[in-house]
Amino acid sequence: VQLQASGGGLVQAGGSLRLSCVVIGRTRSPYIMAWFRQAPGKEREFVAAINRSGGTTEYKSSVKGRFTISRDNANDMVYLQMNTLIPEDTGVYYCHAVLIGSDSWGQGTQVTVSS
C-alpha cells in the first residue's frame, strides 16, 4: 500500500488548507486513517484519526474545532480540512494508514503558516 499526500502550501494565519491523501494498492480500506505532523526540530506528532466507517474521529486537543478529518472509501481518499490556521500548525503533514497486520506512511506535504 502506498499513500500520496497533497494540498500543502503557504498560508497566512487565519487561513485554510485542505490536505488530501490517496491510498494506492490496497485490497481493503484501511482500518484507520490518520494525519501526523512534524515541525522543524520536533518529533512527529498525532493530529487526527478516523476509523473505517468514518463514524469515529479523534483529534489533537490543539486542533479540535479547527481541523476536520474525513474519508471517502469508494475513492480511497482521506482529507484534512484545516481552518483558522496558526503559525504553530507549521510542519510537514503525513498521512498514515493502519491495515490488518501492517501500516503505511505517505511522503508528507509541507504546510507553512505565516504570522
Secondary structure, 3 states (H helix, E strand, C coil): CEEEEECCEEEECCCCEEEEEEEECCCCCCCEEEEEEECCCCCCEEEEEEECCCCCEEECHHHCCCEEEEEEHHHCEEEEEECCCCHHHCEEEEEEEEECCEEEECCCEEEEEEC
